[in-house]
């Protein structure tokens, strides 16, 4: 059983910072990648940042230079450091985990989301 629990969301003034955390529980699985997605009001869910097992990162163009994704040494927690926040960053942020279950099959897990609201 795998569970993801996000935390760190809240209300912040434009230009401020927040750090989101995603704690992963469970064992006996192989992680391919972890990441953060977000869904703004009236918009589709979009990729924010991902990090692979080998440490390769990928960011949406809109957050490059402002957001940083990282994992702890035990690789049981993923973080998203968000700096220079803008009102357009307002969204529900979802933690994502991709687990390799077999040679051909992977499983996607999602957290319940944490709300980030940036005021102007």
Secondary structure, DSSP 8 states (H G I E B T S, - for coil): --EEEEE--EEEETT--EEEEEEEE--S-EEEEEEEEEE-TTS--EEEEEEETT--EEE-TTTTTTEEEEE-TTSSEEEEEE-S--GGG-EEEEEEEEEE-SSS-EEEEE---EEEEEE-
